[in-house]
Amino acid sequence: MKLIVGLGNPGAQYEQTRHNVGFRVVNMLATQRNWHWERRGRAMLSTGTIGTEKVILVKPLTYMNNSGEAVGELLRWYKLKPEDLLVIYDDLDLAIGRVQLKPGGSAAGHNGITSIIHHLHTNTFPRLRVGIGRPTNQHVETISYVLGIPAGDECVQLDVGEGRAVDVLPLILGQGIDAAMNTINPDPEKVRKAEEKRRQKQEQREQKRLLQAAEEDL
């Protein structure tokens, strides 16, 4: 059994904010699979199966800064270990729409993760981060930025990132964290450039081979 927790703030006023990436990702997954939400204690839960793994999607209702209260309660209720947890959340230090998986580590200033670390007494639990980037305007405070609603191209990029986060969840559950990291974490742009470079070298080798063959026929 795995607990997949999307972080965010409850309430219509927060639904489309950058900080609610986690809520939107688990909502998308539940909708795709026709799973239904129900309230249990201080969280909304949606339960189903992915592959052979029973999965419980979680949206804490404690507000972001107290996310650990709900997460800790659920881990104890289901008698799960921190490694059975996957937390999905927004990350200022990743480019908008970039998705990255990590097995643990510090909170890096994210209050929701700080709360979970505090209540679990460990920072060793998997996280799936979705990049929201940092404000381009230096005068915009971080809290205003994360609670703001993206528009235009930024909104499109974030939608793409959230969709990718949903798409990689079966991979994480099926392959495990370490193997999935090798697929998920490489920068797509770097991968594209490396593939283009490899293709160009292959074409150059083929052209050289054809030229040599032509010279031998003379």
Stockholm file with secondary structure:
# STOCKHOLM 1.0

chainA/1-218         MKLIVGLGNPGAQYEQTRHNVGFRVVNMLATQRNWHWERRGRAMLSTGTIGTEKVILVKPLTYMNNSGEAVGELLRWYKLKPEDLLVIYDDLDLAIGRVQLKPGGSAAGHNGITSIIHHLHTNTFPRLRVGIGRPTNQHVETISYVLGIPAGDECVQLDVGEGRAVDVLPLILGQGIDAAMNTINPDPEKVRKAEEKRRQKQEQREQKRLLQAAEEDL
#=GR chainA/1-218 SS CEEEEECCCCSGGGTTSGGGHHHHHHHHHHHHTTCCEEEETTEEEEEEEETTEEEEEEEESSCGGGHHHHHHHHHHHTTCCGGGEEEEEEETTSCTTCEEEESCCCCTTCHHHHHHHHHHTCSCSCEEEEECCCCSSTTSCHHHHHTSCCCHHHHHHHHHHHHHHHHHHHHHHHHCHHHHHHHHSSCHHHHHHHHHHHHHHHHHHHHHHHHHHHHHHC
#=GC SS_cons         CEEEEECCCCSGGGTTSGGGHHHHHHHHHHHHTTCCEEEETTEEEEEEEETTEEEEEEEESSCGGGHHHHHHHHHHHTTCCGGGEEEEEEETTSCTTCEEEESCCCCTTCHHHHHHHHHHTCSCSCEEEEECCCCSSTTSCHHHHHTSCCCHHHHHHHHHHHHHHHHHHHHHHHHCHHHHHHHHSSCHHHHHHHHHHHHHHHHHHHHHHHHHHHHHHC
//
